[in-house]
Amino acid sequence: MFPGSVSTGLVALGLIATATRIGTAFYTFGLISFSTLSFVGLVTFQRVLQSGIEDHGYAERIARLRAYCFDCAPAPPTWPASRLRSGWSSRACWAVTGRGFRTIAGMVGVVIAVLVGSAAGSLTAIADGHSGVAGFVTGGIVGAIILAALMEIQRAAWQRIRQHHFFGGEQGGPSTD
């Protein structure tokens, strides 16, 4: 829903730009659109982060159940036992540089940063007499700060989960350190 909303908002902004020749209505509509889409994005970010953490817990439980089943019943001779017993490591998911950008929450965070940066840049451009340079610089700085904050929120949420071994109402699961 969020990507569709962003796409629709940008198409509408393009239509307003054509109709108003980038006048006051364009800037007003842009600020309202960017602000509204940023809010929708923040709500989406929170939900997909929560969903990702829940999915992680499900994958951990599936791996434990799978390991238990293969410990209790021998694998058919056509299946290599070493591959079946390898399990699932949550540590491997977070061992890659830039891992926060590779999640759905990370991708939504990038779009949010662009939207908030665009709103800040538009507001600055208006305040500075339609200066494109001031708008781009402000938008870039604000967008980078928002992106860093969202990635930190995501990192901290995953760190809390790894420290508390808490997945979907179950405590005392396997270590994910």
RASULUR-V965963 format. One record per pair of residues at least 6 apart in sequence whose C-alpha atoms are under 7 Angstrom apart, sorted by the first residue. I is the first residue (numbers start at 1). J is the second residue. D is the distance in whole Angstrom. If there is no record, write none. Layout:
# RASULUR-V965963
[[I/J/D] [I/J/D]]
This chain:
# RASULUR-V965963
[[2/40/7] [2/41/6] [2/44/7] [6/37/6] [9/33/6] [13/30/6] [16/26/6] [17/26/6] [20/26/6] [27/122/7] [31/119/5] [34/115/5] [34/116/7] [34/119/6] [35/116/7] [35/119/7] [38/112/5] [38/115/6] [38/116/6] [41/108/7] [41/112/6] [45/105/5] [45/108/6] [45/109/6] [48/104/7] [48/105/6] [49/105/5] [49/154/7] [54/167/7] [54/168/6] [57/167/5] [57/168/6] [60/88/7] [63/87/6] [63/88/6] [67/85/6] [67/87/7] [70/85/7] [75/81/6] [90/176/6] [91/176/6] [91/177/6] [100/106/5] [100/151/6] [101/107/6] [106/151/7] [109/147/6] [109/150/6] [110/147/6] [113/143/4] [113/144/7] [113/146/5] [113/147/5] [114/143/6] [116/143/6] [117/139/4] [117/140/6] [117/142/5] [117/143/4] [118/139/5] [120/138/7] [120/139/5] [120/142/7] [121/135/4] [121/136/6] [121/138/5] [121/139/4] [122/135/6] [124/134/6] [124/135/5] [124/138/7] [125/131/5] [125/132/6] [125/134/6] [125/135/5] [162/176/6] [162/177/6] [165/171/6] [165/172/6] [165/173/6] [165/174/7] [165/175/7] [166/172/7] [166/173/7]]
